[in-house]
Amino acid sequence: MAEAAVVRDAPAKVNLNLHITGRRADGYHTLSSLIAFADVADTIAAEPADALSLSVDGSFAADLEGQADNIVLRAARALADACGVEGGAALTLTKRLPVAAGLGGGSADAAAALSALCSLWQVDPGPDALDAIALELGADVPVCRYGRPARVSGIGEVIEPVHALPGAWLVLVNPRVAVPTGVIFRHRTGPYSEPAAAPGTALADAAGLAAWLADSHNDLEAPACQVVPLIGDSLAALAATPGCHLARMSGSGATCFGIYADGARARTAAEQIRVAQPDWWVCAAPLRR
């Protein structure tokens, strides 16, 4: 076992589009989504310990109070069982991303915990075993473990690398309303969508990315706006800022994002929204590539 603490970040997952393509016999919906990651993250730290424990700090720690079994602990137990690890770990989750926000925060935390604990415990079950553990924990955990732009399909287990994204900045906006995914799926109506394509060639800039994305959509945005009207307000606030090429909801909400050419425009837009809506969570961050 490693002697020093191991630290991993858990970046925000952003669904640049999200097409619901069907529903399996077991009830799981199939999807097709272009996923990227923003350079804002939770953090997982793992230290040697005799038993397994988790402490949570950070600006959104209070939103996890009362959880009977955090996904980080489930990830740790699953890895320990798979690798025959008998020791423990003292895990610390620094929660900077809003909870139930469409940013894959819990999934990213689980993926970061798997990485940190493989290093701390000095185990390597192999990529296939880790992918199986990740998928068992949740549909977004495999792509969060991958951690780079990808086209995701199936229920989250089919991951195709995407190398065509340009340098761009995002402004992420959440009106501090938690939106459980199941509620939004239950409000979705209408036919299923065709799979979302992946860019065939490299996109030149943020404007090109937004123009390409305009031919796709997020199938959960309309039902989410019905359930939480503040999501529509967030989209309108982003669209009204100078330099916003596209405003869209991520995942099942409530976080929305705007696409901007550079950090200066994104930070200016974020400040404009922050001043108008001081109770919202607003963050400007570059896309990870």
HELIX and SHEET records of a PDB file:
HELIX    1   1 ALA A   61  LEU A   64  5                                   4    
HELIX    2   2 ILE A   71  CYS A   83  1                                  13    
HELIX    3   3 GLY A  105  TRP A  121  1                                  17    
HELIX    4   4 PRO A  127  LEU A  137  1                                  11    
HELIX    5   5 VAL A  141  TYR A  146  1                                   6    
HELIX    6   6 THR A  181  HIS A  187  1                                   7    
HELIX    7   7 ALA A  206  LEU A  213  1                                   8    
HELIX    8   8 GLU A  221  VAL A  227  1                                   7    
HELIX    9   9 PRO A  229  ALA A  239  1                                  11    
HELIX   10  10 GLY A  263  ALA A  276  1                                  14    
SHEET    1   A 3 VAL A   6  ASN A  15  0                                        
SHEET    2   A 3 HIS A  29  ALA A  49 -1                                        
SHEET    3   A 3 HIS A  19  ARG A  23 -1                                        
SHEET    1   B 4 VAL A   6  ASN A  15  0                                        
SHEET    2   B 4 HIS A  29  ALA A  49 -1                                        
SHEET    3   B 4 GLY A  88  THR A  94 -1                                        
SHEET    4   B 4 LEU A  52  ASP A  57  1                                        
SHEET    1   C 4 VAL A   6  ASN A  15  0                                        
SHEET    2   C 4 HIS A  29  ALA A  49 -1                                        
SHEET    3   C 4 ALA A 150  GLY A 154 -1                                        
SHEET    4   C 4 VAL A 158  PRO A 161 -1                                        
SHEET    1   D 6 VAL A   6  ASN A  15  0                                        
SHEET    2   D 6 HIS A  29  ALA A  49 -1                                        
SHEET    3   D 6 TRP A 281  ARG A 288 -1                                        
SHEET    4   D 6 TRP A 169  ASN A 174 -1                                        
SHEET    5   D 6 CYS A 256  TYR A 260 -1                                        
SHEET    6   D 6 LEU A 246  MET A 249 -1                                        
END                                                                             
